[in-house]
Amino acid sequence: MRIHDVRARRSADDFPRTEHLAWKIAEVAADPVAVPPETQAMVINRVIDNAAVSAASVIRRPVAVARAQALAHRRPVAGAKVFGVDGDFSPEWAAWANGVAVRELDFHDTFLAADYSHPGDNIPPLVAVAQHLGLDGANLIRGIATGYEIQMDLVRGICLHEHKIDHVAHLGPSVAAGLGTMLGLSPETIYAAIGQALHLTTATRQSRKGLISSWKAFAPAWAGKVAIEAVDRAMRGEGAPAPCWEGEDGVIAWLLSGPEHTYHVPLPEPGEPKRAILDSYTKEYSAEYQSQALIDLAGRMRARIGDLAQVETILLHTSQHTHQVIGTGSNDPQKFDPDASRETLDHSVMYIFAVALQDGSWHHERSYAPERIHRADTIALWRKVSTVEDPEWTRRYHSADPAEKAFGARAEITLKSGEVIIDELAVADAHPMGARPFHREQYVEKFVKLADGVVTEAEQQRFLSVAENLAGLKSAALGELNITVDTPVLDKAPTISSGILG
């Protein structure tokens, strides 16, 4: 990897295009380097993972809304596929619908460094374009490997959240880069698409603050849709604002740390394989990633406590990120509100830890059911939980050493008797460094579990066979990656009112 220094520049500076971050990313995307076998295998795992969580969310209202919008953009000839239904669709609208299905339950992969990300969000737009253009599986894998690489490298080097910019501002450029790789575009074209995508996907973090709405699921789907349209314009010869990150009135100067700050962004050297996907990790539970280890921790502490009515207080010592985003450091009263949205509660570690203590498990539906949330004993325990930043947990969160990098916490549970029960867990059990890390078997098990009752067993096995042979799929065969859901299941989705699109 090479570390690139990135800072704002005056318009009068001598700053050649070859020094722009967008150009350097474009060169990485255009590099015809081979995909390592381990990267290829993990890409397949994440395609399966995305299908799993899409099956679990297929009849939820935001997913039904996005699907209804996509259904208004059917094509008379071969095109992209929309999860759950037959037919051919415009690729940007298929990416939109499938992106929402993937993100709705906050249940797929994650990468945390200087900023946050769900790099699996790169997959829906890349699959949609590959299906639309009749590409083969090998080219799709190459594009996905680039999408992960660029998004994760930006996440390593540029912190958005401290300036209240949503993390999808890293996703638009990564999808554009991934499409550039997949389509074999020139650096000039990819460069223009990255610039457009960055400018059109930079939004505030209010989508993940206070009373969180379903836009949290729509935001990455929007970034993917925008990136497809940006690449389309760039392929037709349209340029972009430049330099997009470093410009005098650009993102770094006015939205991030300002003209005096230098960011350090790692990117692969020419000829260096793209392996970033191997540093990401998926979720075993449908909740914000930094609560994954805490669910496991609560599960192993509950037996030591016994009667939970004897709990006086619960204090979670954790990183700055966890404390401020999903803990009491967020200063969001909604995180203690039984009438808050599901999206809010999956970003409340206080709620999550309390329910995990009581149930010893976590379920993407039952753990968020209204009757579960409103239990009096749950509310009482929930309001006893608080978080505090511990500098050591913050240091470990940002550590570059995989052996000490941590996304968990130390829990101090004080009982009414005065006894204090203490335990800690650095990473979730399913994390690559955890007690039972996910491998292909676990990804398949997650898919089968979440698809149960939604997708027929025959359709499940057909999809898994296709997905596991992704590298060998020939041109025009990528449509087989789509999963059809029986009409009686889709009929359970909420009725969606008509809109402008039909």
N, C-alpha and C positions, 0 to 999 in steps of 0.2 A: 504493500500500500504506500501511496505517497500522500503526505499531508499538504494541503493547499491553504495558504493564507488568504482569507477573503475579507475585504473591508470596502467601505464606501469610497467612491472616487468622485472628484470634481469633473464636470463636463469638459473643462479645459485641460485635464490631465492627459498625458500620453498613455493610453490604456488600450492596447491592441486587443482585438476580439479573441485572439488565442489565449489571453489571460483571463477572460471572463469565466466565472464558474460554470455558466450554462454551456459554454463551448467545451470546457473540460469534461463535463458530464456527457455531452454529445459525442465526444471522442471515445469515451468508455462504452457508450451504447453502440457505437458503430464498429467497435473492435470485434472481429469475427472469432474470438477465442472460443475454444470448445467448452462445453458444459461438463464439469466433473461428475462422475457417476453418483457421488453422494449428494450433490446439489440436485441432480435429476430425481433421485429417489425422494428427497424432501419436497420438491415441487409436487410430485404425485401425492404425497401425504397431505399437503395443504389443499390440493384440489378436492380430495376426499373430505377433508375437514370442512371446507366451505359448503360442500353438498350436504354434509350432516346438519350444520346449523341452519341451512336454508330449508331443509325438510322440517325442522322443528319450528320454524317461523312462518311457514307458508300460508297459514290462515290468519295471521295477526294483521290488524288493521293497517299499519303503515305499509306492510308488504302488499296487501290487497290494493291499496291506493296506487302504489308504484306499478303494480302489475296492470291495473286498469288503464293507467296512462300509457304503458307500453302497448297494450292491446289496440290502442288507437293508431298504432304505427306498424300495422302488418304490411308485409311485402308480398307481391304476387309470385316472386321467384325466390330461390334459395337465399337465406339470410341468417341472422343470428337467432338464437333460441332464448326463450324466457322460461325460467325454472318453473316446472310444474305443468306447463301447458304445451300443446302441439302448435305448430305453425312457424312461420318465418317473420322476423321483425327487423326493423332498422337497428344497426348495431349500437348506436348511442342510447336508444331507448331500452334495448335488452340489457345493456350494461347498467342502466339506471335501475331497472326493476330487480335485477339479480344482485346488484350492489346493496340495495336496501335489504333484501332477504338475508344476505350474508351478515350484515351488521346489526340487524334489529335486536337480537338477543344478547349482543355483546359477548359472544361465545366462541370466537375464533382466535387466530394467533395475534401475538403481541411482540413488540420489541421496545425496551425502555433504555434510554441512555440520557443524553442531555435533554432530549424531548421524548414525547410519546409517539407510538405508532401502532397501527394494525396492518402490517404489510400484506396480509392476505387480501386487502382491499384492492390490490393491483390485479388480482386474478379475473374478476368479472369483466372489466373492459377489455382486457387482452383476449380472453376467450371469445367475447362477442365479436371482436374484429376478425379474429382468426376464423370463426365460423362463417362470417359474412363473406370473407375473401377466399374461402376454400383452402386455407393453409393446412400444413400437416402438423402432427404433434411435436416433432422435434423443434420446429420454429417457434411454436407456442412455448415450449419449455425454455428456450433461449430468451424469449421476451420476458417471461415471468422471472427468470433468474436476474435479468437486468433490473426489472421493476423493484424487486426486493433489495438488490444491491444499492441502487440509488436512493431509495427512500431511507434505508437504514443508515447509509453513510451520511445523509443530511441530518438524520436524527442524532447521530453521534456528534456532529459538529456544530449544529445551529439549534439553540434553544428558542422555541417560539412561545411556550406557555408563560415564561416570566414576563412577557410583554402582552399577554392575554390574546395571542394569536392562535387560532385553532390548528391542530396538527395536520389537518388535511392540506395545508399550504405546502407540505413536503410531498403529498401524494400526487397532486396534479403534475408536477415535474417528473416524478418517478414513473407514472403511467405513460407520459409522453415519451420518456426515454425507452421504456420497455416496448412500446409500439414501434419506436424507431429501430430497435434491434430486431424485432420480429419481422418487420417489413423490409429490412435491409436498406434503410434510408441513409442518405448522406449526412455527415455532421452538420452541414449548413441547414438542412431541413429540420433535423432534430433540434438544433439550437433554437430555431425560430419557434418551434412547437413548445419547447420548455419555457421560453420567455412568456408566451401567451398563457400557458397553463398556470404558471406561477401568479401572474397578475390577476387571473380570473378565479383563483381558488383561495385567496388570502382573506380570511374572515376572522371575526373575534371568537373568543372562547366562551361567550355567553351561551352558546349551544350546549355547554357542559357545566353550567353554573346555575345555582338557585333551583328553580322548578324546571328540571330538565325535560324537554319535550322529545317527540319522536324525530325531530330534526337531527338528533345525534345519529340516527341510523341513515338519514337521507344525505348528510353532509359528505361522507366519502363517496357515495354513489354519484352525487353532483360532481365531485372532483373527477371521477372517472369519465363521466359523460362529457365534461368540459374538455378533458385532455384528448378524447377522441376527436372532438370538433376542432381542437387546436391543431392536431396533426393533419387533419383533412385540409385545413386552410393553408398550413405550411407546405403541404405537398402541392398545392395549387399556386405556390409562389409568394404567399403572404409572409411578411416579417413580423417582428414583435418589438415591444419596448426594450431597449438595450442600453447599457447592461442591466439586466433585470434585477439581480440582487445588489449590485454594487453602484448603481446609478446615483447621481447627486440627489435626486428626488425619489429614490427607489426604496426597496423593502428594508435594507439594513439601515439606511440613513434616517428613515422616518417611522418605521414600524417596529424595528428591533433595537439593537443597542446603540445606534447612532454612528456618526462619522468617525469617532475616535476609537471604535472597537474593532478588533480583528478576530474573526472566527477561523477555526482550524478544521477543515473538512477533509477526511480521508477518502481517497478514491483509488481503485485498482490501477496499477501500472499497466502500460501497453503489454498485451499478451498474458496478463495475470488473470486466472480464472475467477469467476464471480461466485463467491462462497458465502455471502452475507446471510442467506436464508438459514444456514446452519446455526447461526447465533440467535435466531428467533425461537419462540416457544408458544405452544398453543395452550388453550384453557381446558381444564377438566370440568370447570363449573361456569355457569352463566352469571358472571359478575365481573366487575372491573378487575384488571389483572392483579393489582396490588393487594387485593383481598383474597387471592387464591391460596397463598400460604397461610393466611389467617383462618380460612375455613378448615384447612387441615389441622392447624394448631388448636382451634376450638374443639375439633373432633377428638383429639387425644387428651385435652385437658378436662373434658366434661366428667369423666369417670373419677377424677381426683377431687372434684368439687362436691359431688353428691347432690344434695338439695340446693337447687339454684336460687330458691327463695332466701337462702342464707348469704347470698352475695351482697356486699355493701357497695363496692365500686370495682370497676375494671378500667385499668389504665394501660394503653398500648403505646409503648415506646417504639418509634418508627422513624422513617426518613422524612425529610422535608416534603418530598413529593406526595407521599401517602398522607401525611398530616394535613397538607393544604388542599389536596384535591378531593380525597374521599373521607377525611377525618374532621375533627372539630376545628382544626385550623382553617377550614374553608369558611367558617362563620356563616354557614347556610342553615338556618333553622328548618328548612325543608327536609334536611337529612334526618330529622327526628319526627317528621309528620306522618302519621299512619295514613293520611289521605294523599300523600305525595304520589307522583307518577312512578311507574315501575323503573323508568330510566333514572329517576332521582335515587331510588332505593338501591339500585345496583351500583350506585356511586356513594353509598353510605356504609362505611366499614363498621359503624356502630350498629346499624340494623343487621348487617351480614354476620358479624361476630356473635350477636345475641341469638339469632336464629340458629346458627351453626352449633352454638353451645347447647341449645335446647334439643335440636333434632339429631345432631351428630351426622348430618348429611346435608346435601344441597341439591335442589331440583329446579330446572329452569322455569317450571310453571308453579308447582306446589309452594315453593319458597317465597313466591311473590303473590300468592292468592290473597284477595282482600280479607277473607276470614282468617288467614294465617297472620297477616299484618296487624289485624285489629285485636288479636288476643291480648287480654289485659296483662297476663304474666309476661308476654313478649314486650309489650310497651314499657312495663316497669323495668325489665332487665335492660332493654335497649337504652333507656335514658340514664343508666348507670355507667355507660361506656364512654370513654373519652380518649383522645390521642394527644401525644406530645412529641415534638421533634427531638430526636436524639442524634447529636452530631456524628456518632460512630455509625449509626444506621444510614445516615445521609452519605457518609464517606463510602460505605460499602455499596450503596446504591450506584454510585458513580465509578466504582473501581473497575479498572480494565482487566483485573485478574478474575477469570471465571470461578476460581476456587473460593473467592471471598465476596463476589458480587451478590447482593442480597435485595430481595423485594418483600421481606417479611417484617417481623416485629418481635419484641419481647412483651409478653403479657403479664401484668401483675394484677391478680384477682384477690382483693381483700374481702374476707368474710366478716360477718357481723361479730364473730367471736374474736376478731383481731388477727386470725391466721391469714398469712399471705401465701398464695400459691403462684409460683413463677415458672414460666416456660417460654421458650422462644423457638422460632423456626425461620431460617433464612430464605429458603425458596420452597415453592409448592412441591408436593410429592411428584407431580407430573412434569416438573421442569427437567431439562436435560441433566442438571446436577442434583436432582431430587431423589427421593427414596424409591420411586417407581416411575422412571421417565417414560414418556410416550415413544413408542416405535410403531412400525406399520400395523402391527396387531392391534394396538390401542386406538389408532386412528380408525381402523375398520370397525372395531367394537363401538366406538363413539357414533359412527355413522349408522350402524345397525340399530343401536339403541334409540337414537333420535328419529330415525326413519320408521320405526315400528308404529303401525297404525296409521301411517301417512302414505308410505310407499309400499307396494306389494313386495313380497319376498322375491318374486321372480324379477321385478324391476330393480330391486336392490342389487341382486347378484349380477344382472346384466350391466348395470352402471359400474360396479366395482371391477368387473372384468375389463371394461373399456378403459377405466381410469388407470388401472395398474399396467395397461399396455399403451399408455399415452405416448411414449417415445416412438412407438411403432405405428401410430395411426397415420394413414395415408391422407393425401389431399382430399378434402370434402368429407372426411369421416368424423370431424370434430363435433358435428351435430349430435353424434351418439353420446356425447358427454352430458347432454341434457337429460333430466329425469322427468317423467310424466307422472302426475298425481291424479288419481281417479276423481272424476267429477263429484261424487258424493262427499269426498273430503274437502275439495275446494268450495263446495256449496256451504260449508260451515263457516266460511270467512264472513266478516261483516259486510252488509250491503253498502256499496260505495255510491254516493251521490254522483250524478253527472257533473262534469266540469266543462271547461272550454274545449278540451281536446276531444270530447265525445265519451 
